[in-house]
Amino acid sequence: MNANTALRPNPRIWDDNVWPEELAQDKELLEQSFQHALNMLQPEPYPENWPVLQKLSTLETMAKGAGAHDKFIRPPIAVHFKDAVNPAGVAQKASTLTGNDTTGINDWSKNTTLMNYIPDAWNHGAEIFTCCNVIRVDKASKKSGTSGPYTVYFEWQEPGREAFLSDHGNAITPMFITADIVVLGAGALGSTEILLRSSKTGFKTSNQLGKHFSGNGDVSVQGVHDNGLQGVCGNFTPPIWLHSAWSKPGPSPVLCVTPCENGTTPLMRFISVPIIVRGVLLQWRDSCAWRLDGR
Ligand SMILES: Cc1cc2nc3c(=O)[nH]c(=O)nc-3n(C[C@H](O)[C@H](O)[C@H](O)COP(=O)(O)OP(=O)(O)OC[C@H]3O[C@@H](n4cnc5c(N)ncnc54)[C@H](O)[C@@H]3O)c2cc1C
């Protein structure tokens, strides 16, 4: 998960009729699945006994001022706050509070698929092939003499493949594998893209493919005040972080506003901006200041 939040959805979410019946109705399977994820990710809130962060403190003060303190929580996040070996057997380290979590963080604290599910799959005997860009899936033709009912075509993205130009001379012939069961896990955009390409060559897909798309967050807001960007933007891993924790962004996010029971308040998360997009934020701040000045 990109920004670490490991909150369960509000139960009313499952009442929406957008969900396939098999998913929304089987509450037991749903519960078991949440439990599996919790066991693997081991999320926990930003610990009370860790250094107070400027961002955390400011937002809590604002919440008190707005009379909404009870709606503010420290959400469970998939971050390690102590050095420990995770359930997949990988040694992880305590967070260095650099705030770069949404684009990736190299301090070994974030519980990403790289740290847990991929090593776990490897421990269970999975074979892993990288640099393979899946193009499309097809029903394997009986004539081809292949065993599985599906064929997955992919480009192998290593140098030297140009030696295998297709008959037409301008495209590299894709490689393929066959399988009895194929699970596409290329994300909301990637899986849709593969299926849309597959449907063009006759693979049967749902007529809902590629429709009803939306982001899971509806609005993104940045606030800048007199203290500048301290505690908001990601930073390089500090050598002695404990001495200056106040100005560190901390993991992302440390605070959330939870929805009201009737669902009228949206879920709000306060995240840190990773260092790689810091420049964009600074430009945005300067252009806003320019507009506020009326120039
Ligand atoms: C900025 C941001 C913050 C987020 N924060 C949170 C959060 O705090 N909590 C939360 O629960 N969720 C969060 N999410 C959502 C969460 O990251 C996604 O729901 C989740 O990663 C989806 O997992 P996935 O395995 O389906 O797809 P992905 O994680 O997108 O994985 C798909 C993989 O397939 C690969 N791929 C794509 N196309 C092909 C192809 N043709 N051939 C081969 N490989 C391909 C991609 O390279 C990628 O590695 C966030 C998302 C973003 C963008």
The ligand as an ORCA input file, in Angstrom:
! r2SCAN-3c Opt
* xyz 0 1
  C      -0.177      7.710     -3.845
  C      -0.997      6.495     -3.423
  C      -1.246      6.288     -2.074
  C      -1.982      5.157     -1.663
  N      -2.155      4.946     -0.327
  C      -2.786      3.817      0.105
  C      -2.908      3.544      1.503
  O      -2.406      4.277      2.357
  N      -3.607      2.446      1.881
  C      -4.174      1.587      0.940
  O      -4.785      0.590      1.358
  N      -4.037      1.806     -0.393
  C      -3.358      2.893     -0.829
  N      -3.238      3.123     -2.170
  C      -3.814      2.164     -3.107
  C      -2.932      0.916     -3.225
  O      -1.594      1.292     -3.466
  C      -3.445      0.053     -4.381
  O      -4.815     -0.227     -4.176
  C      -2.684     -1.267     -4.471
  O      -1.309     -1.050     -4.622
  C      -3.203     -2.075     -5.648
  O      -2.478     -3.293     -5.683
  P      -2.402     -4.166     -6.967
  O      -1.508     -5.336     -6.663
  O      -3.799     -4.437     -7.459
  O      -1.726     -3.243     -8.082
  P      -0.320     -2.501     -8.111
  O       0.245     -2.280     -6.745
  O      -0.528     -1.309     -9.009
  O       0.638     -3.568     -8.822
  C       0.522     -3.858    -10.211
  C       1.877     -4.334    -10.736
  O       1.718     -4.810    -12.078
  C       2.737     -4.289    -12.899
  N       2.212     -4.203    -14.286
  C       1.335     -3.299    -14.826
  N       1.100     -3.571    -16.125
  C       1.837     -4.674    -16.415
  C       2.023     -5.443    -17.614
  N       1.413     -5.160    -18.767
  N       2.860     -6.527    -17.547
  C       3.508     -6.857    -16.403
  N       3.372     -6.174    -15.240
  C       2.550     -5.093    -15.263
  C       3.077     -2.914    -12.315
  O       4.396     -2.561    -12.683
  C       2.929     -3.202    -10.805
  O       4.134     -3.699    -10.264
  C      -2.504      4.243     -2.631
  C      -2.260      4.463     -3.997
  C      -1.516      5.574     -4.399
  C      -1.240      5.772     -5.879
*
